[in-house]
């Protein structure tokens, strides 16, 4: 029998009450008196119910324990499957879509999850099974999986659309955790998806040479842990993970890089797309041995803030998950009005998730170092349009840019400013009207050292408040207005501002003020708390 934390993972309808009952109705737990009771009870349960089986997985989804019940259910011998990924037993379409990998990250985030998955038995028969997956707190973290054959077939996985705008999302992550220019974009299998030019130069590699290859072949953490532990910890805690990394090909290295690993979510904040690995400046390993890495992200204030955000986001994810289960399993038995209420609840939760994510971005902006340099605005917008290429093409958007000039500022934050504006103009376009955006420099430089830009679009308009920008018709239009507030705060960090010059149902005109580039060098932010 294997020790796999079985009583914690079993669903309620299969859980055994391990008590001695007395005539007066009282009971006395016996599990503590007999540590082997749970194992023997589970053995008995699995031997009586041949539709149940048990196995254990590593963090990357490889089978590390194969109970006798799994052999009875599927016919595969332990020697044939130990060390293989669980999705090796699933049809090819499920392996290609990464269904199991996504589910394991979901289990790390929520503490428990279920997956309906067809598994191919040794004899070739396809058995539809429900996997009840729970993380295991062991010396070697992994997952305990209770497998139940449910008989009914399950739908083939919908082909996952490649995540749009991943480079833009990675750069937004960087702006929120410190803005290191060297970064590597990772997929859910810890494979390299993007390598920034700065990271390629820092590591001495080509920016495309490693795309599609495992990160573990390029870099490894200096501590006694692998990348999958860091990936799952980033998802479980919803916090950036700090580490020191060295080249994977060297047993010992004089050079190391401080690295920050951040989970990459979609705009709603509930679908994991991958991870961002930000690299700091190379340092001598000897210096690190005598001076431990400063964990900026875990300062008391940052730790408190991250804990609060996690406490807000996690219940929302769970509630939305319960709504999804109700809509999937109970929709036929519910009336039209009840289904409408569920749809409204889901929409309201999605809007609240957007609000929490927006507040997170606003709060982290103030913790980002501001080190101004000369920035060519046309180059910044070209990079943004490159990131938004798919969105621009799909909606037939046209963006006209005149000569804009240079400012003194942070290129990462300025990229985030224009990315938010252009993305909003396209996403909140008017029905059946192709998006049109014009960005031009206003003639004449003022004596205050400011460069002024006019940004005009033909999207839906806004309402202006005295203290904040509020999107019109919030009950009918997606968005929170926080993105525009983020843009305004970025402009103020650059000694400027963002104002609405005109807004109506046919579009909006913004005036963006930024500090012109001068020979004097550094500028200071005028934004106040």
DOBA-469692 format. One record per residue (C-alpha): residue in three letters; x, y, z; residue number from 1. Coordinates in Angstrom, 1 decimal. Layout:
// DOBA-469692
["ALA", [X, Y, Z], NUM],
...
This chain:
// DOBA-469692
["UNK", [0.0, 0.0, 0.0], 1],
["UNK", [1.2, 3.5, -0.8], 2],
["UNK", [1.1, 6.5, 1.4], 3],
["UNK", [-0.6, 9.2, -0.7], 4],
["UNK", [-2.8, 11.2, 1.7], 5],
["UNK", [-5.9, 9.3, 0.5], 6],
["UNK", [-8.4, 10.4, 3.1], 7],
["UNK", [-8.0, 14.1, 2.2], 8],
["UNK", [-8.4, 13.5, -1.6], 9],
["UNK", [-11.5, 11.3, -1.5], 10],
["UNK", [-14.8, 13.0, -2.6], 11],
["UNK", [-17.5, 13.3, 0.0], 12],
["UNK", [-19.7, 10.5, -1.3], 13],
["UNK", [-16.8, 8.0, -1.1], 14],
["UNK", [-15.3, 9.2, 2.2], 15],
["UNK", [-15.3, 6.7, 5.1], 16],
["UNK", [-16.2, 7.8, 8.6], 17],
["UNK", [-13.3, 6.5, 10.7], 18],
["UNK", [-15.0, 6.4, 14.1], 19],
["UNK", [-16.2, 4.0, 16.7], 20],
["UNK", [-19.8, 4.7, 17.6], 21],
["UNK", [-21.3, 4.2, 21.0], 22],
["UNK", [-24.9, 3.5, 22.2], 23],
["UNK", [-25.4, 7.1, 23.3], 24],
["UNK", [-24.6, 8.4, 19.8], 25],
["UNK", [-21.2, 9.7, 20.7], 26],
["UNK", [-18.1, 8.7, 18.7], 27],
["UNK", [-14.4, 8.5, 19.1], 28],
["UNK", [-12.0, 8.9, 16.2], 29],
["UNK", [-9.8, 5.9, 15.8], 30],
["UNK", [-7.5, 7.0, 13.0], 31],
["UNK", [-5.0, 8.4, 15.5], 32],
["UNK", [-5.0, 5.1, 17.4], 33],
["UNK", [-4.4, 3.1, 14.3], 34],
["UNK", [-2.4, 4.9, 11.7], 35],
["UNK", [-2.9, 2.1, 9.2], 36],
["UNK", [-6.7, 2.2, 9.5], 37],
["UNK", [-7.2, 4.7, 6.6], 38],
["UNK", [-5.0, 2.6, 4.3], 39],
["UNK", [-6.7, -0.6, 5.0], 40],
["UNK", [-10.1, 1.0, 4.7], 41],
["UNK", [-9.2, 2.5, 1.3], 42],
["UNK", [-7.8, -0.9, 0.2], 43],
["UNK", [-11.2, -2.4, 1.1], 44],
["UNK", [-13.1, 0.3, -0.7], 45],
["UNK", [-11.0, 0.0, -3.9], 46],
["UNK", [-11.3, -3.8, -3.9], 47],
["UNK", [-15.1, -3.6, -3.5], 48],
["UNK", [-15.7, -0.8, -6.1], 49],
["UNK", [-13.8, -1.7, -9.3], 50],
["UNK", [-14.7, 1.6, -10.9], 51],
["UNK", [-12.3, 3.4, -8.6], 52],
["UNK", [-8.5, 3.6, -8.8], 53],
["UNK", [-5.7, 5.6, -7.3], 54],
["UNK", [-2.4, 7.0, -8.6], 55],
["UNK", [0.2, 9.7, -7.7], 56],
["UNK", [1.7, 12.3, -10.0], 57],
["UNK", [4.7, 14.6, -10.0], 58],
["UNK", [4.3, 18.3, -10.4], 59],
["UNK", [4.9, 18.0, -14.2], 60],
["UNK", [2.2, 15.3, -14.5], 61],
["UNK", [4.4, 12.2, -14.5], 62],
["UNK", [3.1, 9.0, -12.9], 63],
["UNK", [5.2, 8.2, -9.8], 64],
["UNK", [2.8, 5.8, -8.0], 65],
["UNK", [0.5, 3.3, -9.5], 66],
["UNK", [-1.9, 1.5, -7.1], 67],
["UNK", [-3.1, -2.0, -7.7], 68],
["UNK", [-6.6, -0.6, -8.3], 69],
["UNK", [-5.3, 1.4, -11.2], 70],
["UNK", [-3.9, -1.8, -12.7], 71],
["UNK", [-7.2, -3.5, -12.2], 72],
["UNK", [-9.2, -0.6, -13.8], 73],
["UNK", [-6.9, 0.1, -16.8], 74],
["UNK", [-4.8, -3.0, -17.2], 75],
["UNK", [-1.5, -1.2, -17.3], 76],
["UNK", [1.4, -2.6, -15.2], 77],
["UNK", [3.2, -0.2, -12.9], 78],
["UNK", [6.5, -0.9, -14.7], 79],
["UNK", [5.0, 0.3, -18.0], 80],
["UNK", [3.6, 3.6, -16.8], 81],
["UNK", [5.8, 4.8, -13.9], 82],
["UNK", [7.8, 7.9, -15.1], 83],
["UNK", [5.4, 8.5, -18.0], 84],
["UNK", [3.0, 11.5, -18.2], 85],
["UNK", [-0.6, 10.7, -17.3], 86],
["UNK", [-1.8, 12.1, -20.6], 87],
["UNK", [0.2, 9.4, -22.2], 88],
["UNK", [-2.8, 7.2, -21.4], 89],
["UNK", [-5.2, 9.8, -23.0], 90],
["UNK", [-6.1, 10.2, -26.7], 91],
["UNK", [-3.8, 12.3, -28.8], 92],
["UNK", [-6.1, 15.3, -29.0], 93],
["UNK", [-6.0, 15.7, -25.2], 94],
["UNK", [-2.2, 15.4, -25.1], 95],
["UNK", [-1.8, 18.1, -27.8], 96],
["UNK", [-4.2, 20.5, -26.0], 97],
["UNK", [-2.3, 20.3, -22.6], 98],
["UNK", [-5.5, 19.5, -20.8], 99],
["UNK", [-3.9, 17.6, -17.9], 100],
["UNK", [-1.2, 20.3, -17.4], 101],
["UNK", [-3.7, 23.1, -17.2], 102],
["UNK", [-5.8, 21.1, -14.7], 103],
["UNK", [-2.8, 20.4, -12.4], 104],
["UNK", [-2.1, 24.2, -12.2], 105],
["UNK", [-5.8, 24.6, -11.4], 106],
["UNK", [-5.4, 22.2, -8.6], 107],
["UNK", [-2.4, 24.1, -7.2], 108],
["UNK", [-4.4, 27.3, -7.3], 109],
["UNK", [-7.7, 26.0, -5.8], 110],
["UNK", [-6.5, 23.1, -3.7], 111],
["UNK", [-8.7, 20.6, -5.5], 112],
["UNK", [-10.1, 20.2, -9.0], 113],
["UNK", [-11.8, 17.6, -11.2], 114],
["UNK", [-11.3, 16.6, -14.8], 115],
["UNK", [-13.3, 14.3, -17.0], 116],
["UNK", [-10.8, 12.5, -19.3], 117],
["UNK", [-10.9, 9.4, -21.5], 118],
["UNK", [-8.1, 7.0, -20.7], 119],
["UNK", [-7.0, 4.1, -22.9], 120],
["UNK", [-6.8, 0.8, -21.2], 121],
["UNK", [-4.1, -1.8, -22.0], 122],
["UNK", [-6.6, -3.8, -24.1], 123],
["UNK", [-7.3, -0.7, -26.2], 124],
["UNK", [-10.7, 0.2, -24.8], 125],
["UNK", [-11.4, 3.9, -24.1], 126],
["UNK", [-12.8, 4.4, -20.6], 127],
["UNK", [-14.2, 7.8, -19.6], 128],
["UNK", [-13.0, 8.7, -16.1], 129],
["UNK", [-13.4, 11.5, -13.6], 130],
["UNK", [-10.1, 12.5, -12.0], 131],
["UNK", [-10.3, 14.0, -8.5], 132],
["UNK", [-7.0, 15.8, -8.1], 133],
["UNK", [-5.5, 17.2, -4.9], 134],
["UNK", [-2.0, 18.6, -4.2], 135],
["UNK", [0.0, 16.6, -1.8], 136],
["UNK", [2.3, 18.4, 0.8], 137],
["UNK", [5.1, 15.9, 0.8], 138],
["UNK", [8.9, 16.0, 0.8], 139],
["UNK", [8.4, 15.7, -3.0], 140],
["UNK", [5.3, 17.8, -3.9], 141],
["UNK", [2.9, 16.3, -6.4], 142],
["UNK", [-0.7, 15.2, -6.7], 143],
["UNK", [-2.9, 12.4, -5.5], 144],
["UNK", [-5.5, 11.4, -8.1], 145],
["UNK", [-8.6, 9.4, -7.5], 146],
["UNK", [-9.8, 7.9, -10.8], 147],
["UNK", [-13.5, 6.9, -11.2], 148],
["UNK", [-14.9, 5.4, -14.3], 149],
["UNK", [-18.1, 7.2, -15.1], 150],
["UNK", [-19.2, 5.4, -18.2], 151],
["UNK", [-20.6, 8.3, -20.1], 152],
["UNK", [-18.5, 9.8, -22.9], 153],
["UNK", [-17.0, 13.3, -22.6], 154],
["UNK", [-16.7, 15.9, -25.3], 155],
["UNK", [-13.4, 16.2, -27.2], 156],
["UNK", [-11.5, 19.3, -26.0], 157],
["UNK", [-12.1, 22.4, -28.0], 158],
["UNK", [-9.0, 23.4, -29.9], 159],
["UNK", [-7.3, 26.0, -27.7], 160],
["UNK", [-6.8, 29.3, -29.4], 161],
["UNK", [-3.3, 30.5, -29.1], 162],
["UNK", [-3.2, 33.2, -26.5], 163],
["UNK", [-3.2, 36.6, -28.2], 164],
["UNK", [-0.9, 39.4, -27.3], 165],
["UNK", [1.4, 37.3, -25.2], 166],
["UNK", [4.4, 39.6, -25.7], 167],
["UNK", [2.3, 42.6, -24.6], 168],
["UNK", [1.1, 40.6, -21.5], 169],
["UNK", [4.7, 39.7, -20.6], 170],
["UNK", [5.8, 43.3, -20.9], 171],
["UNK", [2.9, 44.4, -18.7], 172],
["UNK", [4.0, 41.8, -16.1], 173],
["UNK", [7.5, 43.3, -16.3], 174],
["UNK", [6.2, 46.8, -15.8], 175],
["UNK", [4.4, 45.7, -12.6], 176],
["UNK", [7.2, 43.8, -11.0], 177],
["UNK", [10.1, 46.1, -11.6], 178],
["UNK", [10.6, 46.5, -15.3], 179],
["UNK", [13.7, 44.4, -15.9], 180],
["UNK", [14.4, 44.5, -19.6], 181],
["UNK", [15.7, 41.0, -19.9], 182],
["UNK", [12.8, 38.5, -19.9], 183],
["UNK", [11.9, 35.0, -21.1], 184],
["UNK", [8.3, 34.0, -21.8], 185],
["UNK", [7.3, 30.5, -20.8], 186],
["UNK", [4.5, 28.2, -21.7], 187],
["UNK", [2.7, 25.9, -19.3], 188],
["UNK", [5.2, 23.1, -19.8], 189],
["UNK", [8.1, 25.4, -18.8], 190],
["UNK", [9.1, 25.6, -22.5], 191],
["UNK", [10.6, 28.8, -23.8], 192],
["UNK", [8.1, 30.8, -25.9], 193],
["UNK", [9.9, 34.2, -26.2], 194],
["UNK", [13.3, 35.5, -25.4], 195],
["UNK", [13.7, 39.3, -25.3], 196],
["UNK", [16.8, 40.8, -27.1], 197],
["UNK", [18.2, 41.9, -23.8], 198],
["UNK", [17.8, 38.4, -22.3], 199],
["UNK", [19.5, 36.9, -25.4], 200],
["UNK", [22.4, 39.3, -25.1], 201],
["UNK", [22.7, 38.7, -21.3], 202],
["UNK", [22.8, 34.9, -21.7], 203],
["UNK", [24.8, 34.9, -24.9], 204],
["UNK", [22.2, 33.1, -27.1], 205],
["UNK", [20.2, 33.9, -30.2], 206],
["UNK", [16.7, 35.2, -29.4], 207],
["UNK", [15.1, 32.4, -31.5], 208],
["UNK", [17.6, 29.6, -30.8], 209],
["UNK", [15.7, 28.3, -27.7], 210],
["UNK", [12.1, 28.8, -28.7], 211],
["UNK", [10.2, 25.6, -28.0], 212],
["UNK", [13.0, 24.0, -25.9], 213],
["UNK", [12.7, 23.3, -22.1], 214],
["UNK", [13.9, 26.1, -19.9], 215],
["UNK", [15.7, 23.5, -17.8], 216],
["UNK", [18.1, 23.0, -20.7], 217],
["UNK", [19.0, 26.7, -20.6], 218],
["UNK", [18.9, 27.8, -16.9], 219],
["UNK", [18.5, 26.1, -13.5], 220],
["UNK", [17.8, 27.5, -10.1], 221],
["UNK", [20.8, 27.5, -7.7], 222],
["UNK", [18.6, 26.2, -4.9], 223],
["UNK", [17.7, 22.5, -4.5], 224],
["UNK", [14.4, 22.8, -6.4], 225],
["UNK", [13.3, 22.5, -10.0], 226],
["UNK", [11.3, 24.8, -12.3], 227],
["UNK", [8.0, 23.0, -11.8], 228],
["UNK", [8.1, 23.7, -8.0], 229],
["UNK", [8.6, 27.4, -8.7], 230],
["UNK", [5.8, 27.4, -11.4], 231],
["UNK", [3.3, 25.7, -9.1], 232],
["UNK", [4.3, 27.9, -6.1], 233],
["UNK", [3.7, 31.0, -8.2], 234],
["UNK", [0.2, 29.8, -9.1], 235],
["UNK", [-0.6, 28.5, -5.6], 236],
["UNK", [0.5, 31.7, -3.8], 237],
["UNK", [-0.5, 34.2, -6.6], 238],
["UNK", [2.8, 35.9, -5.8], 239],
["UNK", [6.1, 36.5, -7.7], 240],
["UNK", [8.8, 33.9, -6.9], 241],
["UNK", [12.4, 35.0, -6.4], 242],
["UNK", [15.3, 32.8, -7.3], 243],
["UNK", [18.9, 32.8, -8.5], 244],
["UNK", [19.6, 31.1, -11.8], 245],
["UNK", [22.8, 29.9, -13.5], 246],
["UNK", [23.5, 28.2, -16.9], 247],
["UNK", [22.1, 24.7, -16.9], 248],
["UNK", [25.2, 23.4, -18.8], 249],
["UNK", [27.6, 24.2, -16.0], 250],
["UNK", [28.0, 22.3, -12.8], 251],
["UNK", [29.5, 25.5, -11.2], 252],
["UNK", [29.3, 29.0, -12.4], 253],
["UNK", [30.9, 32.3, -11.3], 254],
["UNK", [27.9, 34.2, -12.8], 255],
["UNK", [24.3, 34.1, -11.6], 256],
["UNK", [21.2, 36.2, -12.3], 257],
["UNK", [18.5, 37.2, -9.9], 258],
["UNK", [15.2, 36.1, -11.4], 259],
["UNK", [11.6, 36.8, -10.7], 260],
["UNK", [8.9, 34.3, -11.9], 261],
["UNK", [5.4, 35.6, -12.4], 262],
["UNK", [2.3, 33.7, -13.5], 263],
["UNK", [0.8, 35.1, -16.7], 264],
["UNK", [-3.0, 35.3, -16.8], 265],
["UNK", [-5.5, 36.4, -19.5], 266],
["UNK", [-7.3, 39.8, -19.2], 267],
["UNK", [-10.0, 38.4, -16.9], 268],
["UNK", [-7.3, 37.1, -14.6], 269],
["UNK", [-8.7, 33.5, -14.4], 270],
["UNK", [-7.1, 31.7, -17.3], 271],
["UNK", [-3.4, 30.8, -16.9], 272],
["UNK", [-1.5, 31.4, -20.2], 273],
["UNK", [2.1, 30.8, -19.1], 274],
["UNK", [4.8, 32.6, -17.1], 275],
["UNK", [7.2, 35.5, -17.3], 276],
["UNK", [10.7, 35.1, -16.1], 277],
["UNK", [12.4, 38.4, -15.5], 278],
["UNK", [16.2, 38.5, -15.3], 279],
["UNK", [18.2, 41.0, -13.3], 280],
["UNK", [21.8, 42.1, -14.0], 281],
["UNK", [24.4, 39.3, -13.8], 282],
["UNK", [26.3, 39.1, -10.6], 283],
["UNK", [29.2, 37.2, -9.1], 284],
["UNK", [28.1, 34.0, -7.4], 285],
["UNK", [30.6, 34.7, -4.6], 286],
["UNK", [28.9, 38.0, -3.9], 287],
["UNK", [25.6, 36.2, -3.6], 288],
["UNK", [27.0, 33.7, -1.1], 289],
["UNK", [28.0, 36.5, 1.2], 290],
["UNK", [25.1, 38.8, 0.5], 291],
["UNK", [21.7, 37.1, 0.1], 292],
["UNK", [19.3, 38.4, -2.5], 293],
["UNK", [17.1, 41.2, -1.4], 294],
["UNK", [13.5, 40.1, -1.8], 295],
["UNK", [11.8, 43.3, -2.8], 296],
["UNK", [8.5, 41.6, -3.6], 297],
["UNK", [8.3, 40.2, -0.1], 298],
["UNK", [8.8, 43.4, 1.9], 299],
["UNK", [6.1, 43.7, 4.7], 300],
["UNK", [4.0, 46.2, 2.7], 301],
["UNK", [4.3, 44.1, -0.5], 302],
["UNK", [3.6, 40.9, 1.3], 303],
["UNK", [0.5, 42.4, 2.9], 304],
["UNK", [-0.8, 43.8, -0.3], 305],
["UNK", [-0.2, 40.5, -2.2], 306],
["UNK", [-2.0, 38.6, 0.5], 307],
["UNK", [-5.0, 41.0, 0.3], 308],
["UNK", [-5.2, 40.7, -3.5], 309],
["UNK", [-5.0, 36.9, -3.2], 310],
["UNK", [-7.8, 36.9, -0.6], 311],
["UNK", [-9.9, 38.9, -3.0], 312],
["UNK", [-9.2, 37.0, -6.2], 313],
["UNK", [-9.4, 33.4, -5.0], 314],
["UNK", [-13.0, 33.5, -3.7], 315],
["UNK", [-14.0, 35.1, -7.0], 316],
["UNK", [-12.4, 32.3, -9.0], 317],
["UNK", [-14.1, 29.7, -6.8], 318],
["UNK", [-17.6, 31.3, -7.1], 319],
["UNK", [-17.2, 31.6, -10.8], 320],
["UNK", [-16.2, 27.9, -10.9], 321],
["UNK", [-19.3, 26.9, -9.0], 322],
["UNK", [-21.4, 29.0, -11.4], 323],
["UNK", [-19.8, 27.2, -14.4], 324],
["UNK", [-20.6, 23.8, -12.8], 325],
["UNK", [-24.2, 24.8, -12.3], 326],
["UNK", [-24.6, 26.1, -15.8], 327],
["UNK", [-22.9, 23.0, -17.3], 328],
["UNK", [-24.6, 20.3, -15.1], 329],
["UNK", [-27.9, 21.8, -14.0], 330],
["UNK", [-28.9, 24.0, -16.9], 331],
["UNK", [-31.5, 21.5, -18.3], 332],
["UNK", [-33.3, 21.3, -15.0], 333],
["UNK", [-33.3, 25.1, -14.3], 334],
["UNK", [-35.8, 27.5, -15.7], 335],
["UNK", [-35.0, 30.3, -18.1], 336],
["UNK", [-35.0, 32.9, -15.4], 337],
["UNK", [-32.6, 30.9, -13.2], 338],
["UNK", [-30.2, 30.5, -16.1], 339],
["UNK", [-30.5, 34.2, -16.8], 340],
["UNK", [-29.6, 34.9, -13.1], 341],
["UNK", [-26.5, 32.6, -13.4], 342],
["UNK", [-25.4, 34.4, -16.5], 343],
["UNK", [-25.8, 37.8, -14.7], 344],
["UNK", [-23.8, 36.5, -11.7], 345],
["UNK", [-21.0, 35.3, -14.0], 346],
["UNK", [-20.9, 38.7, -15.8], 347],
["UNK", [-20.8, 40.5, -12.5], 348],
["UNK", [-18.0, 38.3, -11.1], 349],
["UNK", [-16.0, 38.8, -14.3], 350],
["UNK", [-16.4, 42.6, -13.9], 351],
["UNK", [-15.2, 42.4, -10.3], 352],
["UNK", [-12.2, 40.3, -11.4], 353],
["UNK", [-11.3, 43.0, -13.9], 354],
["UNK", [-11.6, 45.6, -11.1], 355],
["UNK", [-9.3, 43.6, -8.8], 356],
["UNK", [-6.8, 43.1, -11.5], 357],
["UNK", [-6.9, 46.8, -12.4], 358],
["UNK", [-6.3, 47.9, -8.8], 359],
["UNK", [-3.4, 45.5, -8.6], 360],
["UNK", [-1.8, 47.1, -11.7], 361],
["UNK", [-2.3, 50.6, -10.2], 362],
["UNK", [-0.9, 49.7, -6.8], 363],
["UNK", [2.2, 48.0, -8.3], 364],
["UNK", [3.0, 50.9, -10.6], 365],
["UNK", [4.1, 53.0, -7.6], 366],
["UNK", [6.6, 50.3, -6.6], 367],
["UNK", [8.2, 50.2, -10.0], 368],
["UNK", [11.5, 52.1, -10.2], 369],
["UNK", [11.5, 55.2, -12.4], 370],
["UNK", [14.8, 55.6, -14.2], 371],
["UNK", [14.2, 58.0, -17.1], 372],
["UNK", [16.1, 57.7, -20.4], 373],
["UNK", [15.7, 59.1, -23.9], 374],
["UNK", [12.7, 57.4, -25.5], 375],
["UNK", [11.6, 57.7, -29.2], 376],
["UNK", [7.8, 57.6, -29.1], 377],
["UNK", [7.4, 56.3, -32.6], 378],
["UNK", [9.6, 53.3, -31.7], 379],
["UNK", [7.5, 52.7, -28.6], 380],
["UNK", [4.2, 52.7, -30.6], 381],
["UNK", [5.8, 50.5, -33.3], 382],
["UNK", [6.5, 48.0, -30.6], 383],
["UNK", [3.0, 48.2, -29.3], 384],
["UNK", [1.5, 47.7, -32.8], 385],
["UNK", [3.7, 44.7, -33.2], 386],
["UNK", [2.3, 43.3, -30.0], 387],
["UNK", [-1.3, 44.1, -31.0], 388],
["UNK", [-0.9, 42.9, -34.6], 389],
["UNK", [-3.6, 40.2, -34.3], 390],
["UNK", [-6.1, 42.5, -32.7], 391],
["UNK", [-5.5, 45.3, -35.2], 392],
["UNK", [-5.8, 42.8, -38.2], 393],
["UNK", [-8.9, 41.0, -36.9], 394],
["UNK", [-10.9, 44.3, -36.5], 395],
["UNK", [-9.5, 46.2, -39.5], 396],
["UNK", [-8.1, 49.0, -37.4], 397],
["UNK", [-6.1, 51.8, -39.0], 398],
["UNK", [-3.6, 53.7, -36.9], 399],
["UNK", [-2.1, 56.9, -38.3], 400],
["UNK", [1.0, 58.2, -36.6], 401],
["UNK", [2.8, 61.5, -37.3], 402],
["UNK", [6.3, 62.4, -36.2], 403],
["UNK", [6.1, 62.5, -32.4], 404],
["UNK", [9.6, 63.1, -31.2], 405],
["UNK", [11.4, 62.0, -28.1], 406],
["UNK", [10.7, 62.2, -24.4], 407],
["UNK", [12.6, 61.5, -21.2], 408],
["UNK", [11.0, 58.5, -19.5], 409],
["UNK", [10.7, 54.8, -18.9], 410],
["UNK", [10.2, 52.9, -22.2], 411],
["UNK", [8.4, 50.0, -20.5], 412],
["UNK", [5.8, 52.2, -18.8], 413],
["UNK", [5.3, 54.3, -21.9], 414],
["UNK", [4.7, 51.2, -23.9], 415],
["UNK", [2.1, 50.2, -21.3], 416],
["UNK", [0.4, 53.6, -21.6], 417],
["UNK", [0.0, 53.5, -25.4], 418],
["UNK", [-0.9, 49.8, -25.3], 419],
["UNK", [-3.8, 50.4, -23.0], 420],
["UNK", [-5.1, 53.3, -25.1], 421],
["UNK", [-4.9, 51.5, -28.4], 422],
["UNK", [-6.2, 48.3, -27.0], 423],
["UNK", [-9.2, 50.1, -25.5], 424],
["UNK", [-9.9, 52.0, -28.7], 425],
["UNK", [-10.1, 48.8, -30.6], 426],
["UNK", [-11.9, 46.6, -28.0], 427],
["UNK", [-14.6, 49.2, -27.2], 428],
["UNK", [-15.2, 50.2, -30.9], 429],
["UNK", [-18.7, 51.1, -32.1], 430],
["UNK", [-20.6, 48.3, -33.8], 431],
["UNK", [-19.9, 47.9, -37.5], 432],
["UNK", [-17.5, 50.8, -37.5], 433],
["UNK", [-13.8, 49.9, -38.2], 434],
["UNK", [-11.6, 51.4, -35.5], 435],
["UNK", [-9.6, 54.5, -36.5], 436],
["UNK", [-6.9, 56.0, -34.4], 437],
["UNK", [-4.7, 59.1, -35.0], 438],
["UNK", [-1.7, 60.1, -32.9], 439],
["UNK", [0.0, 63.4, -33.7], 440],
["UNK", [2.2, 65.9, -32.0], 441],
["UNK", [0.7, 69.3, -31.4], 442],
["UNK", [2.6, 72.1, -33.1], 443],
["UNK", [4.9, 74.3, -31.1], 444],
["UNK", [6.8, 73.4, -27.9], 445],
["UNK", [5.8, 75.2, -24.8], 446],
["UNK", [8.3, 76.8, -22.4], 447],
["UNK", [7.4, 74.3, -19.6], 448],
["UNK", [9.5, 71.6, -21.3], 449],
["UNK", [6.4, 69.4, -22.1], 450],
["UNK", [5.7, 67.6, -25.3], 451],
["UNK", [2.0, 67.4, -26.2], 452],
["UNK", [0.3, 64.7, -28.2], 453],
["UNK", [-3.3, 64.5, -29.5], 454],
["UNK", [-4.7, 61.0, -29.4], 455],
["UNK", [-8.1, 60.6, -31.3], 456],
["UNK", [-10.2, 57.5, -31.8], 457],
["UNK", [-13.7, 56.8, -33.1], 458],
["UNK", [-14.7, 54.4, -30.3], 459],
["UNK", [-17.5, 54.7, -27.8], 460],
["UNK", [-17.2, 57.8, -25.6], 461],
["UNK", [-16.6, 58.3, -21.9], 462],
["UNK", [-18.1, 60.4, -19.1], 463],
["UNK", [-15.7, 62.6, -17.3], 464],
["UNK", [-15.8, 62.9, -13.5], 465],
["UNK", [-13.9, 65.4, -11.3], 466],
["UNK", [-11.5, 62.8, -9.9], 467],
["UNK", [-11.6, 59.8, -12.3], 468],
["UNK", [-12.6, 58.7, -15.8], 469],
["UNK", [-15.7, 56.6, -15.8], 470],
["UNK", [-16.8, 54.5, -18.8], 471],
["UNK", [-20.3, 55.3, -20.0], 472],
["UNK", [-23.0, 52.8, -19.7], 473],
["UNK", [-21.1, 50.4, -17.3], 474],
["UNK", [-23.9, 47.9, -17.3], 475],
["UNK", [-23.6, 47.4, -21.1], 476],
["UNK", [-20.0, 48.0, -21.9], 477],
["UNK", [-17.1, 45.9, -20.7], 478],
["UNK", [-14.2, 47.6, -18.8], 479],
["UNK", [-13.6, 49.3, -15.6], 480],
["UNK", [-12.0, 52.6, -16.4], 481],
["UNK", [-9.0, 51.6, -14.3], 482],
["UNK", [-6.9, 51.1, -17.5], 483],
["UNK", [-7.3, 54.8, -18.3], 484],
["UNK", [-6.4, 55.8, -14.7], 485],
["UNK", [-3.3, 53.7, -15.1], 486],
["UNK", [-2.4, 55.6, -18.3], 487],
["UNK", [-2.9, 58.9, -16.5], 488],
["UNK", [-0.7, 57.9, -13.6], 489],
["UNK", [2.0, 56.8, -16.0], 490],
["UNK", [1.8, 60.2, -17.7], 491],
["UNK", [2.1, 61.9, -14.3], 492],
["UNK", [5.1, 59.9, -13.4], 493],
["UNK", [6.6, 61.5, -16.5], 494],
["UNK", [5.9, 65.0, -15.2], 495],
["UNK", [2.9, 65.2, -17.5], 496],
["UNK", [-0.8, 64.3, -17.6], 497],
["UNK", [-3.5, 62.7, -19.6], 498],
["UNK", [-6.7, 64.7, -20.2], 499],
["UNK", [-9.9, 64.3, -22.1], 500],
["UNK", [-10.2, 67.2, -24.6], 501],
["UNK", [-13.4, 65.9, -26.2], 502],
["UNK", [-15.7, 62.9, -25.9], 503],
["UNK", [-19.0, 61.9, -27.4], 504],
["UNK", [-20.7, 58.9, -29.0], 505],
["UNK", [-18.5, 59.2, -32.1], 506],
["UNK", [-15.1, 59.0, -30.3], 507],
["UNK", [-12.7, 60.6, -27.8], 508],
["UNK", [-9.8, 62.9, -28.0], 509],
["UNK", [-7.0, 62.8, -25.4], 510],
["UNK", [-4.3, 65.3, -24.8], 511],
["UNK", [-1.1, 63.5, -23.5], 512],
["UNK", [1.6, 65.6, -21.9], 513],
["UNK", [5.1, 64.2, -21.4], 514],
["UNK", [8.4, 65.7, -20.4], 515],
["UNK", [10.5, 66.4, -23.5], 516],
["UNK", [14.0, 64.8, -23.7], 517],
["UNK", [16.6, 67.3, -22.6], 518],
["UNK", [20.4, 67.2, -22.1], 519],
["UNK", [19.9, 67.6, -18.4], 520],
["UNK", [19.0, 63.9, -18.1], 521],
["UNK", [16.9, 62.7, -15.2], 522],
["UNK", [13.4, 64.0, -14.5], 523],
["UNK", [11.4, 63.4, -11.4], 524],
["UNK", [7.8, 62.3, -11.1], 525],
["UNK", [5.4, 64.9, -10.0], 526],
["UNK", [2.7, 62.4, -9.1], 527],
["UNK", [1.6, 62.6, -5.5], 528],
["UNK", [-0.2, 60.0, -3.4], 529],
